[in-house]
């Protein structure tokens, strides 16, 4: 009976170790393959990260009601202009909202469409992650927070949109736009110098 309990305990421990290892392997880590995911956009179209293999992909965690997002959208057009330059150059730009149902920024599709039109959003798609699985897989903490995946599917950047941590739109012209420098480095075949920066903004409303 005692040996049976020991063997059962060993199996439980082995299973826990295996589960931890699987979670560790699937976590978003700069320099490693980006975690796979499938999400649906506001038009009902399903998008799988693997669909974009061979292309540079930007993931942008977004909450339209966050003051820091408002800084980079309504108050300046900074992120939309960055999106436009990137997508015109062939980059896939996916906005992801991981807010739980009823939380701040949990816009219905029609609201998202109106907000996007008002702010001249140039992203490839706006994706909903209501259960937060993708956000947690990427350890997304703030809105905005951005990730860049190279054409080989490797995560090469995780962090802020720029170098000045504030909600003041006047600071944008004084800041380094990390998306611009990261995407320029990838295009020219150079290494990304700042691959990780501290993200700033509102907490993701899981």
C-alpha positions in Angstrom: 0.0 0.0 0.0 2.9 2.3 0.9 4.7 1.6 -2.3 1.5 2.3 -4.3 1.2 5.7 -2.6 4.8 6.5 -3.3 4.4 5.6 -7.0 1.3 7.7 -7.2 3.1 10.6 -5.7 6.0 10.2 -8.1 3.5 10.2 -11.0 1.9 13.4 -9.7 5.2 15.2 -9.3 6.3 14.0 -12.8 3.1 15.4 -14.3 3.5 18.7 -12.5 7.1 19.0 -13.8 6.0 18.2 -17.3 3.2 20.7 -17.2 5.6 23.4 -15.8 8.1 22.6 -18.6 5.4 22.9 -21.2 4.3 26.2 -19.9 7.8 27.5 -19.7 8.5 26.4 -23.3 5.3 28.2 -24.5 6.0 31.4 -22.6 6.9 34.5 -24.7 10.7 35.0 -24.5 12.7 37.3 -26.7 15.0 35.2 -28.8 12.6 32.2 -28.8 9.7 31.2 -31.1 6.6 33.4 -30.4 3.7 31.5 -28.7 1.2 30.2 -31.2 -2.4 31.5 -31.0 -5.7 31.8 -32.9 -8.0 34.7 -32.3 -11.1 36.1 -34.1 -11.3 39.7 -35.3 -14.3 42.1 -35.1 -15.5 40.9 -38.5 -15.6 37.3 -37.4 -12.5 36.2 -39.3 -10.1 33.8 -37.5 -6.4 34.6 -37.5 -3.7 32.1 -36.6 -0.2 33.5 -36.0 1.2 30.7 -38.3 -0.8 32.3 -41.2 1.8 35.1 -41.2 5.0 33.0 -41.3 7.5 34.7 -43.5 6.3 38.2 -42.5 7.2 40.5 -39.7 4.4 40.7 -37.2 3.7 43.3 -34.6 1.3 42.5 -31.7 -0.1 45.6 -29.9 -2.1 45.2 -26.7 -4.7 47.9 -26.7 -7.5 49.3 -24.6 -9.3 52.3 -26.3 -10.3 53.8 -22.9 -6.8 53.8 -21.4 -5.3 57.3 -21.1 -1.9 56.1 -22.4 -3.6 54.6 -25.4 -5.6 57.8 -25.9 -2.2 59.7 -25.8 -1.0 57.7 -28.8 -4.3 57.7 -30.7 -6.7 60.6 -30.2 -4.2 63.1 -28.9 -1.5 62.5 -31.4 -2.1 59.9 -34.0 1.3 58.4 -33.1 0.5 54.7 -33.2 -1.8 55.0 -36.3 0.9 56.7 -38.2 3.4 54.1 -37.0 1.0 51.4 -38.1 0.5 52.9 -41.5 4.2 53.1 -42.2 4.7 49.5 -41.1 1.8 47.9 -42.9 2.6 49.9 -46.1 6.0 48.2 -45.8 4.4 44.7 -45.6 4.4 44.3 -41.8 1.4 42.6 -40.3 0.1 44.6 -37.3 -2.4 42.8 -35.0 -4.1 44.8 -32.2 -5.2 42.5 -29.3 -7.6 43.4 -26.6 -7.4 41.1 -23.6 -10.0 42.9 -21.4 -12.5 40.5 -19.8 -16.2 41.0 -20.6 -17.5 44.1 -19.0 -14.1 45.5 -18.1 -12.7 48.9 -19.3 -12.1 48.9 -23.0 -14.2 45.8 -23.7 -15.8 47.4 -26.9 -18.4 45.7 -29.0 -17.4 45.2 -32.7 -19.4 48.3 -33.8 -17.6 50.4 -31.2 -14.2 49.2 -32.3 -15.1 50.0 -35.9 -16.1 53.5 -35.0 -13.1 54.0 -32.8 -10.8 52.7 -35.5 -12.3 54.9 -38.2 -12.2 58.0 -35.9 -8.5 57.4 -35.2 -7.5 56.3 -38.7 -6.2 53.0 -37.4 -4.1 51.2 -40.0 -3.7 47.8 -38.2 -4.2 44.6 -40.1 -6.8 43.4 -37.6 -8.3 44.0 -34.2 -8.5 40.7 -32.2 -10.5 39.9 -29.1 -8.9 37.8 -26.3 -11.7 37.9 -23.8 -10.5 34.9 -21.8 -7.0 36.4 -21.6 -5.2 33.3 -22.7 -3.1 35.0 -25.3 -2.4 38.0 -23.2 -1.2 35.7 -20.3 0.9 33.5 -22.7 2.7 36.7 -23.8 2.7 38.1 -20.2 1.2 41.3 -21.5 1.0 43.8 -18.6 0.0 47.1 -20.1 -1.8 48.9 -22.8 -0.1 49.8 -25.0 2.5 47.0 -25.0 4.1 45.8 -28.2 5.8 42.7 -29.4 7.7 42.2 -32.7 8.0 38.7 -34.3 10.5 38.3 -37.2 9.7 36.4 -40.4 11.1 33.2 -38.9 8.6 33.4 -36.1 11.0 34.4 -33.4 10.1 37.1 -30.9 12.6 39.9 -31.2 11.0 42.8 -29.2 8.9 43.1 -26.1 8.1 46.4 -24.5 6.9 50.0 -24.8 6.0 52.0 -27.9 8.6 54.6 -27.1 11.2 55.8 -24.5 9.3 58.3 -22.5 7.0 56.9 -19.9 4.1 59.4 -19.7 0.5 60.1 -20.7 1.4 63.5 -22.2 1.3 63.6 -25.9 3.8 66.5 -25.9 6.5 63.9 -25.0 6.1 61.9 -28.2 8.3 64.1 -30.3 11.1 63.9 -27.7 11.0 60.1 -27.4 12.6 57.3 -29.4 9.9 55.3 -31.2 11.0 51.7 -30.5 8.7 50.3 -33.2 10.3 52.5 -35.9 13.9 51.5 -34.8 13.0 47.8 -34.4 11.3 47.4 -37.7 14.1 49.4 -39.5 16.7 47.0 -38.0 14.8 44.0 -39.2 14.3 45.4 -42.7 18.0 46.1 -43.0 19.0 42.7 -41.6 20.6 44.2 -38.5 20.2 43.0 -34.9 17.6 44.7 -32.7 19.7 46.7 -30.2 16.9 47.2 -27.6 15.0 44.0 -27.7 13.3 44.5 -24.3 12.1 47.7 -22.7 9.9 48.4 -19.7 6.3 48.7 -21.0 4.1 51.5 -19.6 0.4 52.3 -19.6 -2.7 51.0 -18.0 -2.8 47.4 -16.6 -4.4 44.9 -19.0 -8.0 44.3 -17.6 -7.9 40.5 -17.3 
